[in-house]
Amino acid sequence: MEEKTRIVIVGAAGRMGRTIRRLAEEEGDFAIAGLVDREAGLAALQEGSIPVGGSLEALGAQAAGAVAIDFTAPDASMATAAMAASLGVPLVIGTTGFSEAQKARLRELAQKTPLFWSANMSVGINVLMRLLPELARALGPAYDMEMVEIHHGRKKDAPSGTALALGEKLAEARGWELPEVRCSARDGIIGARPQKEIGIQALRGGDVVGVHTVYFLGPGERIEVTHQAHSRENFAGGALRAARWLSGRKPGKLYSMEDTFDLPGDGQR
Ligand code: NAD
């Protein structure tokens, strides 16, 4: 029988943390070695026999030999990543909203411990990461590229990490840098749309798990590609798969979803 992967869930009281815990318990391939959250979230976790703590470090020896999975907030994940590096604990991060400097620091820490970060753990989005640049190239520069994303009203960052990651792929396909061409606000007398631009707009409200629509707007026609996440289980399943994959890997690069799995159809490519 295959050995269970021991995991520590950081942000265990949050929406993603709770979903990861439930899925891990249902799947049976995982043993939960510890649960971490802020002081305010800890009380809700303090039932049963699983060790709980305010940080990865606070869990002490419980974290040894486990893979940590962190879905919290950028500053919290940076602190977890530093602890994981000093403890030698592999870490999967799903948090979004990192600054460029924080991402550079994650790449440094990835030299010390196996570190994985993906702004979106779903199969569908990762397939789109490959297909959208092909579409952009095939359609050519006459097609303007725009994106709209929708998320629940409590999401803290905008545009979503997924929208930015998809935007980077679209920009790359045209030989552009996303920060130089992204337009996320239009208001007032804005004049004609520059050709070298990618609009990424964010809508917020209700309980929407995540919708991303990419528009290719051309002469006389348009193409719309929409990905809709129906539940958080999709992301949670991806995070668990990443944890299993990361266990026993060597440090050296900041791994991402692309490193972990043969996407459907890879055999025919
Ligand atoms: P949430 O607010 O429901 O949960 C976050 C949890 O982290 C909370 O319980 C909070 O108490 C805890 N936390 C915050 N700071 C902490 C700290 N310093 N130490 C320990 N715990 C701390 O948020 P959520 O909806 O679960 O999303 C969390 C993150 O995951 C966001 O950045 C979101 O954008 C991202 N996310 C990523 C994916 C993906 O596929 N990569 C999918 C969904 C959400």
Boltz pocket constraint, residues with backbone or C-beta under 6 A from the ligand:
constraints:
  - pocket:
      binder: B
      contacts: [[A, 10], [A, 11], [A, 12], [A, 13], [A, 14], [A, 15], [A, 16], [A, 17], [A, 36], [A, 37], [A, 38], [A, 41], [A, 54], [A, 55], [A, 70], [A, 71], [A, 72], [A, 73], [A, 74], [A, 75], [A, 76], [A, 93], [A, 94], [A, 95], [A, 96], [A, 97], [A, 118], [A, 119], [A, 120], [A, 121], [A, 122], [A, 235]]
      max_distance: 6.0
